[in-house]
Amino acid sequence: DTAVSQTPKYLVTQMGNDKSIKCEQNLGHDTMYWYKQDSKKFLKIMFSYNNKELIINETVPNRFSPKSPDKAHLNLHINSLELGDSAVYFCASSQGREQFFGPGTRLTVL
Amino acid sequence: TQLLEQSPQFLSIQEGENLTVYCNSSSVFSSLQWYRQEPGEGPVLLVTVVTGGEVKKLKRLTFQFGDARKDSSLHITAAQPGDTGLYLCARANFGNEKLTFGTGTRLTIIP
């Protein structure tokens, strides 16, 4: 059973398009996150939700909008994609200190 | 943003050798975690250290938290190809569970 799943695994799109990445966790955790990992493998938090409520919003362009329909899901919508958005995006969940990561979505903006 | 520096950035050694990687910060943090990330996958937690001076062992891996809680090390004994991966340290800040990740060490073990 997959604990944290993301779709799609790969996403290739043109600049200016709008795209969404979906995340689901079946661990019963209250807190979910979105991270961005750049080409140098630096992993940086973008957002955190606790029980559908936004609790962390790092300095992320407002083209990125997270949405949590329920505490098991945290989706990421990106408007007007730019070349610099190309990265691997990871969803994670936690209940306490340990974070469980999804397999990542590799986004390539052409 | 307080940076969490890891060293070395890249390390390539022969199977059977020992190695140590480091994680350093200029500020004190409440706890520190080590994760390993394999290609095409998300990071997986290896250990959490909380107390200054704490040492934890996970088979051939030994983790140490500095006395002043500003640094940590990961020592691997008799490295194996399965140890290959990106090792990330992450610190939690006092009062919340937000993690700040380090710059990473990419480890390659050559058979």
Interface residues (C-beta under 8 A of the other chain):
Chain A: V4 T31 K40 K41 F42 L43 K44 I45 S48 I56 F90 A92 S94 G96 R97 E98 Q99 F100 F101 G102 P103 G104
Chain B: S31 Q33 Q37 G40 E41 G42 P43 V44 L45 T48 L86 L88 A92 E97 K98 L99 T100 F101 T103 G104 R106
